Amino acid sequence: MEKTDIFIRGIILIFIMLLTLSFVSAGFFDFFRKEPQLAPNQPLGLNITVGNTAPQIIFVETIPSVDITESSTVAVTFSFLAKDLDGVGNLNDASAIASFNRSGEITRSNSCSLIGSVDSTTKNYSCTINIWYFDGAGTWTINATITDNNGANTENTTTGFTLNPTTAMQMSPGILTWDPLSVIDRNQTSNNDPLLLNNTGNDNNLNVNITAIDLSGETIPSEYIFAGNFTVDIETGEICSGAACIECDGKRMVNATTELINGAVLPKGNHSINDGSTGQEQLYFCMTALNTISTQSYSTAGVGTWIILISRP
């Protein structure tokens, strides 16, 4: 073979090799591969659930000790702070409620009103609750509660206050009277008793005591109807019928001496019910006999009134 032929064949071989490399680099043979082809992009969905954060009551104002108002109510006002990390807009203002609680007592409660926002997560609420005069003395728990717009509720019962005891009483009538009597009369009861005692405070189950004074004559002051002629009871005395008399068996009075009335107990309670027992006690007065005295009127006007005293057992 001549050198010229060899040279030409070499050039042809080099050209074929260069051409083959060009096809490979251009992906010409990728057509024969079995690998899957990927799209240039794929859709991707996202799903994130953000849960509700329950509110908190982070502060309840301290209430100083409270005194009742006789036969009425006293308004007790305080505030509390509610916090919601989801924002103040998630707090349900209409659900803000507070109550005062004590075992054995009626729960006192009321809705609370929004004062305003403290910051982006905290609101301030004001509450006013009425305490009744017969609500029991001692420690009461403050319960503040609120709900968010998602229905999550919270309460705070960490704060309390003291309701002070008050011993108080009102009675009627202010003057007891009797029908005209003669010296031979026995066991005659007052014509306008019972004396009704109303417990106007919150001390409970009080004793009833009476200090009696001899009644002096209004015309002849030196003559007296002795205090020892009277008895006091929680039941009405017996009135004589003809010759038959049953002596009034209540507590006999002693002049200028305080006597405990047997069985008389003045409980606390709503005396406006006026049933003779709820927050009330009734006393009946009986003149058992008369000492020898002149015909005239006798009263406490010149010697001082009888004293009705209630006291703790």
C-alpha positions in Angstrom: 0.0 0.0 0.0 1.3 3.4 -0.9 2.0 6.0 1.8 -0.6 8.3 0.3 -3.4 5.7 0.9 -2.3 5.2 4.5 -2.3 8.9 5.2 -5.8 9.3 3.7 -7.2 6.4 5.7 -5.8 7.9 8.9 -7.5 11.2 8.3 -10.8 9.4 7.6 -10.5 7.5 10.9 -9.8 10.6 12.9 -12.8 12.3 11.4 -15.1 9.4 12.2 -13.9 9.4 15.8 -14.4 13.1 16.2 -17.9 12.8 14.7 -18.8 9.9 17.1 -17.6 12.0 20.2 -19.8 14.9 19.0 -22.9 12.7 18.9 -22.3 11.2 22.3 -21.7 14.6 23.9 -24.9 15.9 22.3 -27.0 13.1 23.9 -27.5 11.3 20.6 -27.4 7.9 22.2 -29.7 8.8 25.1 -32.6 7.7 23.0 -31.6 4.1 23.5 -31.4 4.3 27.4 -34.3 2.9 29.5 -34.2 5.5 32.3 -37.5 7.5 33.0 -37.7 11.1 31.8 -38.5 13.8 34.6 -40.8 16.7 34.0 -39.1 20.1 34.5 -41.4 20.8 37.6 -43.9 19.1 40.0 -46.8 20.7 42.1 -46.3 20.5 45.9 -49.2 21.1 48.4 -48.7 22.4 52.0 -51.1 21.8 54.9 -50.4 23.3 58.4 -52.9 23.3 61.3 -52.5 26.1 63.8 -54.2 25.2 67.1 -56.1 27.6 69.4 -54.3 28.9 72.5 -56.6 28.9 75.6 -56.9 32.2 77.4 -55.5 32.9 80.8 -56.5 35.1 83.7 -53.2 36.4 84.8 -54.3 38.8 87.6 -57.2 39.3 90.0 -57.3 42.5 92.0 -57.0 42.1 95.8 -60.2 43.1 97.7 -59.8 44.6 101.2 -62.0 43.1 104.0 -65.7 43.9 103.5 -68.4 45.0 106.0 -72.0 44.3 105.2 -74.6 47.0 105.1 -77.5 46.4 107.6 -80.6 45.0 105.9 -79.2 45.8 102.5 -76.4 45.0 100.1 -72.9 46.4 99.6 -71.4 46.6 96.1 -67.9 45.1 95.8 -65.9 46.1 92.7 -62.7 44.6 91.5 -60.9 44.0 88.2 -59.0 41.2 86.5 -56.7 40.8 83.5 -57.3 38.2 80.8 -54.5 37.2 78.3 -54.9 35.4 75.0 -51.8 34.7 72.9 -54.0 34.6 69.8 -54.7 38.3 70.3 -57.2 40.4 72.3 -59.7 40.0 69.4 -60.1 36.3 70.4 -61.4 37.1 73.9 -65.2 36.9 74.2 -66.0 40.0 76.2 -69.6 38.9 76.8 -68.4 35.7 78.6 -66.5 37.6 81.3 -68.1 36.6 84.6 -67.1 36.7 88.3 -68.5 35.2 91.4 -67.9 35.1 95.2 -68.1 31.6 96.8 -68.1 30.3 100.3 -69.1 26.8 101.5 -72.7 26.8 102.8 -73.5 30.2 101.4 -75.4 31.5 98.4 -73.0 32.1 95.5 -73.0 35.8 94.5 -72.2 36.4 90.8 -72.4 39.0 88.0 -71.1 39.7 84.5 -68.1 41.9 84.0 -67.5 44.7 81.6 -64.5 45.5 79.5 -62.4 48.4 80.6 -60.0 48.2 77.7 -56.9 46.5 76.2 -53.7 46.6 78.1 -51.6 45.4 75.1 -52.1 43.2 72.0 -52.9 40.1 74.0 -54.3 41.4 77.3 -57.6 43.0 78.3 -58.8 44.5 81.6 -62.3 43.7 83.0 -64.2 45.3 85.8 -66.7 43.3 88.0 -69.2 44.5 90.6 -71.0 41.9 92.8 -73.5 42.6 95.6 -73.0 41.1 99.0 -76.1 40.7 101.1 -76.3 41.5 104.8 -76.9 37.9 105.7 -74.0 36.5 103.8 -71.8 34.6 106.2 -68.7 36.1 107.7 -65.3 34.6 106.8 -63.2 33.9 103.8 -64.8 34.1 100.4 -63.2 32.9 97.1 -63.2 35.1 94.0 -63.8 33.2 90.8 -63.1 35.0 87.6 -63.8 33.3 84.3 -63.7 34.1 80.5 -64.1 32.2 77.2 -62.4 32.8 73.9 -64.1 32.9 70.5 -63.1 29.2 69.9 -64.9 28.1 73.1 -61.8 27.6 75.3 -62.6 28.6 78.9 -60.4 29.5 81.8 -60.9 30.5 85.4 -58.9 31.9 88.3 -59.7 31.1 91.9 -56.4 32.0 93.5 -57.7 35.2 95.3 -60.1 35.7 98.1 -61.4 38.3 100.6 -62.7 38.4 104.1 -66.3 39.3 104.9 -66.4 40.7 108.5 -68.9 39.7 111.1 -71.6 42.2 112.0 -73.9 41.8 115.0 -77.0 43.9 114.4 -80.7 43.7 115.2 -83.9 45.7 114.7 -87.2 45.0 116.5 -90.8 46.0 116.5 -93.0 47.2 118.0 -91.1 49.8 120.0 -93.6 49.8 122.9 -95.6 46.8 124.3 -99.0 47.5 125.8 -101.6 45.6 127.8 -105.4 45.8 128.0 -106.5 47.5 131.2 -105.9 45.2 134.2 -107.2 44.7 137.7 -105.1 43.5 140.7 -106.9 40.1 140.5 -105.9 39.4 136.9 -103.4 36.7 136.2 -101.4 35.5 133.2 -102.3 38.4 130.9 -100.3 38.6 127.6 -99.5 41.8 125.8 -102.1 42.9 123.3 -99.5 43.8 120.6 -96.8 41.1 121.0 -95.0 39.2 119.7 -91.9 41.4 119.8 -90.3 40.6 116.4 -86.6 40.6 116.3 -84.9 40.9 112.8 -81.3 39.9 112.4 -80.0 42.8 110.2 -76.4 41.5 110.3 -74.5 38.3 109.4 -73.8 36.9 112.9 -75.6 33.6 113.2 -77.7 31.9 115.9 -77.4 34.7 118.4 -78.6 34.5 122.0 -81.4 36.9 123.1 -81.1 38.6 126.5 -83.5 41.1 128.3 -82.8 43.5 131.0 -86.1 44.4 132.7 -86.9 47.4 134.9 -89.7 47.8 137.4 -92.5 49.9 135.9 -93.2 53.1 137.9 -96.6 54.8 138.4 -97.1 57.8 136.1 -99.2 59.5 138.7 -97.6 58.1 141.9 -94.0 57.4 140.9 -93.2 55.7 144.2 -95.5 52.7 143.2 -94.2 50.0 140.9 -95.3 46.9 139.0 -92.3 44.7 139.7 -90.2 43.3 136.8 -90.6 39.9 138.5 -94.3 39.9 137.6 -93.4 39.4 133.9 -92.2 36.3 131.9 -90.8 36.2 128.4 -91.1 33.2 126.1 -90.8 32.2 122.5 -94.4 31.0 122.6 -97.5 32.8 123.6 -98.7 32.6 127.2 -101.9 31.2 128.4 -104.8 33.6 129.3 -107.0 32.8 132.3 -110.6 31.7 131.5 -112.8 32.2 134.6 -111.2 30.5 137.6 -108.9 28.3 135.5 -105.5 29.7 134.9 -102.3 28.2 133.5 -99.3 30.3 134.6 -97.1 31.6 131.8 -94.0 29.5 132.0 -91.4 31.7 130.2 -88.3 33.2 131.6 -89.1 35.3 134.7 -87.6 38.7 134.7 -85.5 40.2 137.5 -85.2 44.0 138.0 -82.1 45.6 136.5 -80.7 42.1 135.7 -79.8 40.7 132.2 -81.6 37.4 131.7 -81.0 34.9 128.9 -84.3 34.0 127.2 -84.6 30.2 127.1 -84.8 28.8 123.5 -84.6 32.2 121.9 -82.2 32.1 118.9 -81.7 34.8 116.3 -80.4 33.2 113.1 -79.0 35.1 110.2 -81.1 35.1 107.0 -83.3 37.1 104.7 -85.8 38.5 107.3 -87.9 40.1 104.5 -89.4 36.7 104.0 -91.1 37.5 107.3 -92.0 33.9 108.2 -91.1 34.4 111.9 -88.0 32.2 111.6 -85.8 33.2 108.7 -83.5 35.8 110.2 -86.1 36.4 112.9 -87.2 35.5 116.4 -90.4 36.2 118.2 -90.9 37.0 121.9 -94.1 36.9 123.9 -94.6 38.9 127.1 -96.9 37.8 129.9 -97.8 39.6 133.2 -98.4 36.7 135.6 -99.8 38.7 138.6 -100.0 42.2 140.0 -98.7 43.3 143.4 -101.0 45.6 145.5 -100.9 49.0 143.7 -103.0 52.0 143.0 -105.1 52.5 140.0 -103.0 54.4 137.5 -100.9 53.9 134.5 -97.4 52.3 134.9 -94.6 52.5 132.4 -90.9 52.7 131.8 -91.1 56.4 131.1 -89.7 57.5 134.5 -87.2 54.7 135.2 -85.7 53.7 131.8 -86.5 51.3 129.1 -86.1 47.5 129.0 -83.1 46.5 127.0 -83.1 43.8 124.4 -79.6 42.5 123.8 -78.4 40.0 121.3 -75.0 38.3 121.8 -72.9 35.5 120.4 -73.2 32.2 122.2 
